[in-house]
Amino acid sequence: MDPTNDRQAVVSVQRLRELYPVALAFILHHCVLAIACIGLPYSVFHPFDFVRSDSALYLDIAKNGYELFRCHERFEAYAATDMTWCGNAGWMPLYGWILRPFIYLGVDQYLAAFCLSRLCYFIVLFFIYRLSASLSPRARVAVLMTAAVFPSAIYYSAAFPISLMMMMMLGSLYFWQKKLTIPAMICGFLIPLSYSTGFVNIAVWAIFSAVVCLRQREAFVPAVLVTCSALVGYGVFFLVQHLTTGHWNAFFLIQEKYGHGIHDIFQPLGDMVKSIWLSGINHNWQNIQSLMFIALIPVVLVASLKEKNNAHVFVNICFVLFAAFPVLIGSGQLAQYRAESLLLPVVLFLGQRKKLLLVMIPVFLYLTLSCTIEFFMGQLS
């Protein structure tokens, strides 16, 4: 027998085996969703049950493209003199662009979104598993299981582009680590087109590039190229907005009415603590979740000073920026629990700290069950 073919067969089998823990985590995730559905008229097998609030906007982009108009032109609740902007141009287009050909071919829009989100989520789990290669086999499996019960994980299966953006974000890191610069740049380019806070990843890659320059100069140029590709992607987004709506800043025109901007961070933090103190933990999972992640920021920052693994440094930078962003610029209309689903890569940080991971797993399970139940009941956007 040809020894080359034998080696290829062994490599193929090894790669196939890597999918087993990924598939197990994927199944665990859906088991958690199924548990949350007990006693509720919803099912993990019904695509429409995963459509909420902004889902309709992403599906509208898929069917009709971008729209921008004065709110009073279509909604009676707005006075004729009110110049507020409405439409779907305040949301990113990539999710809709991917769905469009399938909807055009006659595939049910809810089924198409159902399948796309799950496919992206499976790939997200695969990237997490590959990026955890420096950990022990048991720790790698523990990291995957933690990812499956991560807080607000329901949004990775819902008709939202969160799993799509996370796939691109982790893909850019994975391909960069494998010295596959072109695929890494493609992923970086698509990140800002995926989700509204995707532009934060530009800052992540910029800071990471500076760190890499000090540590591993030969990897600096590829890191900068990924950063630049993300910037180009954001520029393309504005160009698309200009060509389709006539306003390059259509996104900001629509988002303006939600009041996002720099806010006093101490008042909302104080309100969270006060709410938990007065009401207890019942029905306070959102505040508990936010405070938990905020408290984790300095821990991750300190640990980053000693971290030698580049992939883990990237994850730590990503966590700090994405955890701080909704606290700094969010308003009362920002779904912080949904923004916190983007902190998923922090499981790689937790995987290096067994005791902390063991504490976090039951807490995460409580938080994701609480979030999932309220999601299905229509209490979350």
Buried (B, 14 or more C-beta within 10 A) or exposed (E): EEEEEEEEEEEEEEEEEBBEBBBBBBEBBBEBBBEBBEEEEBEBEBBBBBBBBBBEBBBBBBEEBBBBEBBBEEEEEBEEEEEBBBBBBBBBBBBBBBBBEBBEEEBEBBBBBBBBBBBBBBBBBBBBBBBBEBBEEEBBBBBBBBBBBBBBBBBBBBBBBBBBBBBBBBBBBBBBBEEBBEBBBBBBBBBBBBBBBBBBBBBBBBBBBBBBBEEEEEBBEBBBBBBBBBBBBBEBBBEBBEEBBEBBBBBBBBBBBEEBEEBEBEEBBEEBEEBBEEEEEEEBBBBBBBBBBBEBBEBBEEBBEEBEBBBBBBBBBBBBBBBBBBBEBBEEEBBBBBBBBBBBBBBBBBBBBEEBBEEBBEBBBBBBBBBBBBBBEEEBE
